[in-house]
Amino acid sequence: MLDVSVLPAFLLAVMVILVTPGPDMAFMIATGINQGRGAAVRGAFGVTTAMGIWVLIAATGLGVALAQVPAALDAIRLVGAAYLGFLAVTTWRRAGAAVAEAAVVPNVFRRGFVVNITNPKVALFFVAFLPQFLGTAGASGQSPFAQILMLGLLLQLAGLATDLAIGSAAGVFRDAVLSRRRVRLALDAAAGTVYGGLAVLLVADVARG
């Protein structure tokens, strides 16, 4: 049975979490300033789709099992770092591209999906965060699946709204300076640097082990 009495505290915590800078936010800003509003929207849906998978992993208890296998987490991080490195290189190479060329944005949904799904910290976050709001749903030996699923879906929807707002704002800013090649070049270079920085952070996590 669902316990909705925890929702006010949960939603307040979610608001604080979503305004705290993190990899998804950095990705959305980079996508918006590099490829515009349309790409940011598709990227946001990619991120939230991957987050839905992490919600299911947490709700079924697989997140706890995954947390007990450091080698698996490291492998996921390295895959994510490699992909972000690829995005960094391709973004730097396309920096300052003509408007017509820059408007052709391939597989942005997939980019958002891969960036989120290869960040195991999301799974660990769900494992640590969502159980704090089980309320009566976790009492008396009841399965917390439905409660965690409800909380995870609410967090997912709030995250999608936040990502859409951030990515679209970055895209609006880019649209305002599309006619200035030097500014586009600087923005694209900044986006590539963000992708590269996220890749370095993932590798550093593995190194710290």
C-alpha positions, -999 to +999 in steps of 0.1 A: +000+000+000+013+034-010+021+060+017+016+095+003+021+112+036+059+113+028+053+133-004+057+169+010+091+161+025+101+140-006+092+167-031+110+194-010+142+172-010+138+166-048+137+204-054+169+208-035+185+179-054+175+191-089+189+226-085+222+212-074+247+210-103+255+175-115+264+155-147+229+156-161+226+194-157+261+199-173+251+176-202+219+196-208+236+230-207+263+217-230+238+202-254+217+234-254+246+258-261+262+234-287+231+223-306+201+244-296+167+239-280+154+211-302+185+190-294+182+198-257+146+186-256+155+153-272+185+149-249+163+155-219+140+127-229+170+105-234+182+113-199+148+106-183+143+074-202+176+061-187+165+073-153+134+053-157+155+022-160+175+031-128+141+036-110+132+000-119+166-013-109+162+004-075+126-008-071+134-044-078+164-044-054+189-048-082+205-015-073+216-030-039+231-060-057+249-037-082+263-016-054+280-048-040+300-053-073+326-025-076+341-040-108+307-037-125+303-001-114+338+007-126+331-009-160+300+012-164+319+044-155+346+036-180+321+030-208+305+064-199+339+081-198+348+067-233+315+079-247+318+114-231+353+116-245+339+108-279+313+136-275+341+160-265+362+153-295+333+155-320+320+187-304+355+203-306+358+193-342+325+208-351+331+240-331+319+271-350+302+250-378+279+268-401+244+273-388+229+248-414+255+222-405+251+227-367+213+222-371+219+186-381+220+169-348+223+131-348+211+108-321+208+133-293+182+112-275+208+084-275+234+107-261+213+117-232+204+081-226+240+069-226+252+097-204+227+089-177+227+051-179+265+050-177+266+070-145+261+044-117+260+071-092+224+075-103+216+040-092+235+044-059+216+076-053+183+059-058+193+030-035+203+055-008+177+082-012+144+066-021+142+041+009+143+071+033+107+079+021+091+044+023+069+054+053+044+027+062+050+010+028+082-005+042+067-017+074+056-052+085+075-070+059+056-054+030+074-051-004+085-015-010+083-020-048+053+002-055+064+030-031+099+032-046+084+031-081+060+059-073+088+081-057+111+073-086+086+082-112+079+115-095+116+122-093+119+113-130+091+137-140+105+165-119+140+158-134+126+159-169+109+193-163+141+206-149+163+193-177+139+207-203+140+241-187+178+242-184+185+228-218+159+251-235+173+282-217+208+273-230+193+267-264+176+301-264+209+318-255+226+300-284+198+310-308+204+346-298+240+345-310+238+322-340+249+349-363+282+355-345+306+328-355+332+336-329+306+333-301+294+300-316+330+288-316+334+297-280+302+281-270+309+249-289+344+248-273+328+252-239+304+224-246+332+201-257+351+210-225+321+201-204+319+167-220+356+161-216+354+172-180+326+148-172+347+120-188+377+129-166+355+129-135+342+094-143+378+081-148+388+098-115+360+080-097+374+047-110+409+056-100+399+065-065+382+031-065 
